[in-house]
Amino acid sequence: MKNPTVLSCNTIAEAVYEITDLLQKYPLNYGHGIQTSIDEAAYLVSFVVGLPPDFDGQSAAQLLDQAEIDRLQVFLHKRIFSRTSLAYLLGETLFLGMKFYVNEHVLIPCSPIAEMIDDRFFPWWPDKLSVRRILDLCTGSGCLGILAALEFKDSQVDVSDVDPQALQVASKNIAFHGLESRINAVLSDVYEQLPGDQYDIIVANPPYVPVSEQSDLPSEFSHEPAHALFAGEDGLDIAKRIIFGASQFLEQKGILVLEVGQSALALQAQFPLYDFMWHELEHGGEGICVLTYDECKQIFETNSVE
């Protein structure tokens, strides 16, 4: 039987179209940063030939050598038959047009909180109010903390994670973006090992998938770190800890930006007397709530940690 991943292309453009066609023949999931088969094909080809992902038409006409074709075939075979996301195979991905290093100790960057950072947390944070300190909880690759540091150029940022191997990836990304002087990586189980500073903004993309849904996820998710995906029966084990502890680490004018995805209804049901503010996202995504210092304190004072 002919190997379905053997390529017959000669040019970069032909490789993109042929790989796109092959990818579309298999039940692959593209929910990890790169959203379509043609975008994934273009990124793979650009990576192998050493071009930027937005290479131009002149570059697309370039001929491939046999070594490049062989490398494309190896990556393509692994992508199709191991169902490993392309970012893990390449060790990098694009997020908001920026490169981030990744491995299987971190989730692939795709949080819609990035849209809020790009909008400077409008309308939740006043335009004229400066941002002095930011905390990125459950940071993984460090992407949200890095984006926040780049957007709020006068801020100092702490990024924290419970997994030391994830923090190694975050530290690599911090160095790659030249932010070692402004971002501090902290090994911490939520707030437990933090030094006790107060923050203007806390962003958190914790694990929030109920463990009961593990078998329903596409195969690509099996390569991601389980502790960064699953959080108890309702998906809220970590999210509730973040909410209950936030008022101790927020300035009185501060806000908590928390992503819980499809567990939003479960969070609302957990606190039926409290009306959460859910941010409307322009570019897709769901389940991001914004809580003020006063709201976090009220929830903490009127509820007990289970």
Buried (B, 14 or more C-beta within 10 A) or exposed (E): EEEEBEBEBEBBBBBBBBBBEBBEEEEBEBEBBBEEBBBBBBBBBBBBBEBEBEBEEEBBEBEBEEEBBEBBBEBBBBBBEBBBBBBBBBEBBBBBEBEBBBBBBBBBBBBBBBBBBBBBBEEBBEEEEEBBBBBBBBBBBBBBBBBBBBBBEEBBBBBBBBBEEBBBBBBBBBEBBEBEEBBBBBEBEBBEEBEEEBBBBBBBBBBBBBBEBEEEBBEBBEBBBEBBBBBBEBBBBBBBBBBBBBBBBBBEEBBBBBBBBEBBEBBBEBBEEBEBEBBEBEEEBBBBBBBBBEBBBBBBEEBEEE
